[in-house]
Amino acid sequence: FLVKLKNLTEDEIGEVSRAFNSMTKKLFDFTTQLNLKSNQLAETLRITEEQRSDLEKINKELDSFVHTVSHDLRSPLLGIIGYTDYLKNAYYDQFDERGRRCLDGAIRSADRMQDLIADLLTLSRISRVRNPYEQVDIHDLVNGIRERLEYSIEENHVDFQIENNLPTIVCDRIKIGEAFLNLINNAIKFSSKVHSRSPVIRVGCREEENAWEFWVKDNGIGIPEEYHDEVFELFKRLHTSTQYEGTGAGLSIVKAVIDSHGGRIWIESQPGEGAEFHFTIPKTLHVGNDS
C-alpha cells in the first residue's frame, strides 16, 4: 500500500499509474477502517466474555444461595409441622370452631411452604446438576410416567393416549422426564375440573429438520393468550390454591429443562378449549455431553 507510481507522462502508462495510485489509496483507507473495526470488535468480545463470566459466577452464587436457604428453611418448618400435627392429634376436639379453623389454616400453610421449598430445590437442582446426555426412548419414558400417575389417571377417568410412536433422542433422561411429568400432571389437573366432558390427554411428536417437536394436549379450561408467556414465570398462578393445588413452579421447571437443552417451549390455547404445550429438543445434542 505504500508503493506509489510516478505519473510523469500523459499517455496510457501515466493513466495506469494514476489508476494504480488511486486503487492503493482506496485499499489503504479500507484496510485502515477494517483494522479499526476489527480492534473495536475484539474489545467488544472481550467485554462480552467478561460479562458472561461474571453472569455465570453470579448465577452459580445465586443457585448456591437458593439451595442453602431452602435447606435451612426446612428445619424450622419441620418443627412447625410437627407441633401442628401434635396439636391436631392431642387437642383438636378441645378447640372451639375458630381455634380449629386457625389450626387447619396453619397446617395448610406449612404444607404449602414445604411444597414451595421442594419446588425451589427442584429448580436449583436443574441448574446445578449436569447429567450426561444419553439415548432415551421417549415412548418408554412417557409410558413410565403414565404408570406413575396411574391412580390419578384412573381416579379422574382420563383418556390418555400417545398419538404416535415417540422417538429415541439424545437428551438428559432425568430432566426430560421431569418436564413430561409436570406437563402431564398439569393436563390432568386442569382437564379433570371440567365437569361437562371427560378429560382427554394426548402426547405426541413430529420430526422437524433440526429438532424434535413434542406436545402434551388436554381438553381442560384453557389459558388466555395474554398469559401464554407469564405462566412460565416462577410461582406464577392464574388461579388460587383452593381452586387448583400446586405452587405454580411446575411450568418454570419445564421451561428451565427445555432451555438447558437449547430448545424452546410455547403454548397454543384459548379459554375453554384446552391447552397444547409444545417444546423442541435439538437433534444436535451428542451422547456424553453435559446438559
C-alpha positions as CSV (number, residue, x, y, z in Angstrom):
1,F,0.0,0.0,0.0
2,L,3.0,2.3,0.5
3,V,4.1,1.9,-3.2
4,K,3.3,4.9,-5.3
5,L,4.0,5.0,-9.0
6,K,5.2,8.1,-10.8
7,N,2.8,9.5,-13.3
8,L,5.0,11.8,-15.2
9,T,3.5,11.0,-18.6
10,E,0.1,11.7,-20.1
11,D,-0.1,8.6,-22.1
12,E,-1.6,5.2,-21.3
13,I,1.3,4.4,-18.9
14,G,0.6,7.5,-16.9
15,E,-3.1,6.8,-16.8
16,V,-2.4,3.3,-15.5
17,S,-0.1,4.8,-12.9
18,R,-2.7,7.2,-11.7
19,A,-5.4,4.4,-11.5
20,F,-2.9,2.2,-9.6
21,N,-2.2,5.0,-7.1
22,S,-5.9,5.7,-6.6
23,M,-6.6,2.0,-6.1
24,T,-3.8,1.6,-3.5
25,K,-5.1,4.7,-1.6
26,K,-8.6,3.2,-1.5
27,L,-7.3,-0.2,-0.4
28,F,-5.2,1.5,2.3
29,D,-8.2,3.5,3.6
30,F,-10.4,0.4,3.5
31,T,-7.8,-1.7,5.3
32,T,-7.3,1.0,8.0
33,Q,-11.1,1.1,8.6
34,L,-11.2,-2.7,8.7
35,N,-8.4,-2.9,11.2
36,L,-10.2,-0.2,13.4
37,K,-13.5,-2.2,13.3
38,S,-11.6,-5.4,14.0
39,N,-10.0,-3.9,17.1
40,Q,-13.4,-2.5,18.2
41,L,-15.0,-5.9,17.7
42,A,-12.1,-7.6,19.7
43,E,-12.6,-5.2,22.6
44,T,-16.4,-5.7,22.5
45,L,-15.9,-9.5,22.5
46,R,-13.5,-9.2,25.4
47,I,-16.0,-7.2,27.4
48,T,-18.8,-9.6,26.5
49,E,-16.7,-12.6,27.6
50,E,-16.0,-10.8,30.9
51,Q,-19.7,-10.1,31.3
52,R,-20.6,-13.7,30.5
53,S,-18.1,-15.0,33.0
54,D,-19.4,-12.6,35.7
55,L,-23.0,-13.6,34.9
56,E,-22.1,-17.3,35.2
57,K,-20.5,-16.6,38.6
58,I,-23.5,-14.7,39.8
59,N,-25.9,-17.4,38.7
60,K,-23.8,-20.1,40.5
61,E,-23.7,-18.0,43.6
62,L,-27.5,-17.4,43.4
63,D,-28.1,-21.0,42.8
64,S,-26.0,-22.0,45.8
65,F,-27.8,-19.4,47.9
66,V,-31.2,-20.7,46.9
67,H,-30.1,-24.3,47.6
68,T,-28.7,-23.4,51.0
69,V,-31.6,-21.3,52.1
70,S,-34.1,-23.8,51.0
71,H,-32.4,-26.5,53.2
72,D,-32.1,-24.1,56.1
73,L,-35.8,-23.3,55.9
74,R,-36.8,-26.9,56.1
75,S,-35.6,-27.4,59.7
76,P,-37.8,-24.9,61.4
77,L,-40.7,-25.8,59.0
78,L,-40.5,-29.4,60.0
79,G,-40.7,-28.3,63.6
80,I,-43.8,-26.2,62.9
81,I,-45.4,-29.2,61.1
82,G,-44.6,-31.5,64.0
83,Y,-46.1,-29.1,66.5
84,T,-49.3,-28.5,64.5
85,D,-49.7,-32.3,63.9
86,Y,-49.4,-32.8,67.7
87,L,-51.9,-30.1,68.5
88,K,-54.4,-31.6,66.0
89,N,-54.0,-35.2,67.3
90,A,-54.0,-34.3,71.0
91,Y,-56.1,-31.1,71.4
92,Y,-58.2,-30.7,68.3
93,D,-61.5,-31.6,69.9
94,Q,-60.8,-29.2,72.8
95,F,-60.6,-26.2,70.5
96,D,-63.6,-24.1,69.6
97,E,-64.6,-23.6,65.9
98,R,-62.3,-20.6,65.5
99,G,-59.3,-22.4,67.0
100,R,-59.8,-25.5,64.8
101,R,-60.1,-23.2,61.8
102,C,-56.8,-21.4,62.7
103,L,-55.0,-24.7,63.3
104,D,-56.2,-26.1,59.9
105,G,-55.0,-22.9,58.3
106,A,-51.6,-23.2,59.9
107,I,-51.3,-26.8,58.7
108,R,-52.3,-25.9,55.1
109,S,-49.8,-23.0,55.1
110,A,-47.0,-25.2,56.4
111,D,-47.8,-27.9,53.8
112,R,-47.8,-25.2,51.1
113,M,-44.5,-23.8,52.3
114,Q,-43.0,-27.3,52.2
115,D,-44.2,-27.6,48.6
116,L,-42.7,-24.2,47.7
117,I,-39.3,-25.2,49.2
118,A,-39.4,-28.6,47.3
119,D,-40.0,-26.7,44.0
120,L,-37.2,-24.3,44.7
121,L,-34.9,-27.2,45.3
122,T,-36.0,-28.8,42.1
123,L,-35.3,-25.6,40.1
124,S,-31.9,-25.4,41.9
125,R,-31.1,-29.0,41.0
126,I,-32.0,-28.5,37.4
127,S,-29.5,-25.6,37.1
128,R,-26.8,-27.2,39.3
129,V,-26.8,-30.9,38.4
130,R,-25.4,-31.7,35.0
131,N,-26.3,-35.2,33.8
132,P,-24.6,-36.7,30.7
133,Y,-26.8,-36.8,27.6
134,E,-27.8,-40.3,26.6
135,Q,-30.0,-42.1,24.0
136,V,-33.5,-42.0,25.6
137,D,-36.6,-43.9,24.3
138,I,-39.2,-41.2,24.9
139,H,-42.1,-43.7,24.3
140,D,-40.8,-45.8,27.2
141,L,-40.2,-42.7,29.2
142,V,-43.8,-41.4,28.8
143,N,-45.2,-44.9,29.4
144,G,-43.3,-45.0,32.7
145,I,-44.7,-41.6,33.7
146,R,-48.2,-42.8,32.8
147,E,-47.7,-45.8,35.2
148,R,-46.5,-43.5,38.0
149,L,-49.7,-41.4,37.5
150,E,-52.0,-44.4,37.1
151,Y,-54.0,-43.7,40.2
152,S,-54.7,-40.1,39.3
153,I,-55.5,-41.1,35.7
154,E,-58.0,-43.8,36.8
155,E,-59.5,-41.6,39.5
156,N,-60.2,-38.8,37.1
157,H,-61.3,-41.2,34.2
158,V,-58.6,-39.7,31.9
159,D,-58.5,-40.8,28.3
160,F,-54.7,-40.9,28.0
161,Q,-53.1,-41.7,24.6
162,I,-49.8,-41.4,22.8
163,E,-50.7,-40.1,19.4
164,N,-47.8,-41.6,17.5
165,N,-44.7,-43.7,18.3
166,L,-42.4,-41.3,20.2
167,P,-38.8,-41.4,19.0
168,T,-35.5,-42.2,20.7
169,I,-33.5,-39.0,21.1
170,V,-30.3,-37.7,22.8
171,C,-31.2,-35.8,26.0
172,D,-31.0,-35.7,29.7
173,R,-33.3,-38.6,30.7
174,I,-34.0,-37.3,34.3
175,K,-34.7,-33.7,33.3
176,I,-36.9,-34.5,30.3
177,G,-38.8,-37.0,32.5
178,E,-39.3,-34.1,34.9
179,A,-40.7,-31.9,32.1
180,F,-43.1,-34.6,30.8
181,L,-44.2,-35.4,34.4
182,N,-45.1,-31.7,35.1
183,L,-46.9,-31.2,31.8
184,I,-48.9,-34.4,32.1
185,N,-49.7,-33.6,35.8
186,N,-50.9,-30.1,34.7
187,A,-53.0,-31.6,32.0
188,I,-54.7,-34.0,34.4
189,K,-55.3,-31.2,37.0
190,F,-56.8,-28.7,34.6
191,S,-58.9,-31.0,32.5
192,S,-60.4,-33.0,35.4
193,K,-62.2,-29.9,36.6
194,V,-64.3,-29.5,33.5
195,H,-67.4,-31.5,34.5
196,S,-69.1,-31.2,31.2
197,R,-66.7,-33.6,29.5
198,S,-64.3,-36.4,30.3
199,P,-60.6,-35.5,30.5
200,V,-58.6,-36.3,27.3
201,I,-54.8,-36.1,27.2
202,R,-52.7,-36.6,24.1
203,V,-48.9,-36.8,23.9
204,G,-47.2,-36.7,20.5
205,C,-44.3,-35.7,18.4
206,R,-43.3,-34.7,14.9
207,E,-39.9,-34.6,13.4
208,E,-38.5,-31.4,12.1
209,E,-35.3,-30.8,10.1
210,N,-33.2,-29.8,13.0
211,A,-35.3,-30.8,16.1
212,W,-38.0,-33.0,17.6
213,E,-41.2,-31.2,18.4
214,F,-43.2,-32.8,21.3
215,W,-46.6,-31.8,22.7
216,V,-48.9,-32.5,25.6
217,K,-52.5,-31.6,24.8
218,D,-55.6,-31.6,27.1
219,N,-59.2,-30.5,26.8
220,G,-59.2,-28.6,30.0
221,I,-60.1,-25.0,31.0
222,G,-57.5,-23.4,28.6
223,I,-55.3,-20.4,29.0
224,P,-56.0,-16.9,27.7
225,E,-53.4,-15.7,25.2
226,E,-52.2,-12.8,27.3
227,Y,-50.9,-15.3,29.8
228,H,-49.1,-17.6,27.5
229,D,-45.7,-16.2,28.4
230,E,-46.5,-15.3,32.1
231,V,-47.3,-18.9,33.1
232,F,-43.7,-19.9,32.7
233,E,-42.6,-17.3,35.4
234,L,-41.6,-18.7,38.8
235,F,-44.6,-19.3,41.1
236,K,-47.0,-17.6,38.6
237,R,-50.5,-18.8,39.3
238,L,-53.7,-17.9,37.3
239,H,-55.9,-19.5,40.0
240,T,-55.9,-19.7,43.7
241,S,-54.6,-22.7,45.6
242,T,-58.1,-23.5,46.7
243,Q,-59.2,-23.8,43.1
244,Y,-56.2,-25.8,41.9
245,E,-53.5,-27.3,44.0
246,G,-49.8,-26.6,43.4
247,T,-47.3,-23.8,43.8
248,G,-47.1,-22.5,40.3
249,A,-43.5,-23.6,39.8
250,G,-44.2,-26.6,37.6
251,L,-44.0,-24.7,34.2
252,S,-41.0,-22.8,35.4
253,I,-39.3,-26.2,35.9
254,V,-40.4,-27.4,32.5
255,K,-39.0,-24.2,30.8
256,A,-35.7,-24.5,32.7
257,V,-35.4,-28.1,31.4
258,I,-36.1,-27.2,27.8
259,D,-33.8,-24.1,28.0
260,S,-31.0,-26.3,29.3
261,H,-31.3,-28.4,26.2
262,G,-31.3,-25.5,23.8
263,G,-34.9,-25.9,22.8
264,R,-38.0,-23.7,23.1
265,I,-41.4,-24.1,24.6
266,W,-44.7,-22.4,23.8
267,I,-48.5,-22.7,24.3
268,E,-51.4,-22.9,21.9
269,S,-54.6,-22.4,23.8
270,Q,-57.8,-20.5,24.2
271,P,-60.1,-20.3,27.3
272,G,-62.5,-23.3,27.4
273,E,-60.7,-25.1,24.5
274,G,-57.9,-26.9,26.3
275,A,-54.2,-26.3,26.1
276,E,-51.4,-27.6,24.0
277,F,-47.8,-27.3,25.3
278,H,-45.2,-27.7,22.6
279,F,-41.5,-27.9,23.0
280,T,-38.5,-28.8,20.9
281,I,-35.3,-30.7,21.5
282,P,-32.5,-30.1,19.0
283,K,-31.0,-33.0,17.1
284,T,-27.5,-31.6,17.5
285,L,-27.1,-32.9,21.1
286,H,-24.5,-35.6,21.5
287,V,-24.2,-38.6,23.9
288,G,-22.0,-37.8,26.9
289,N,-22.2,-34.0,26.6
290,D,-23.2,-32.3,29.9
291,S,-26.6,-30.7,29.9
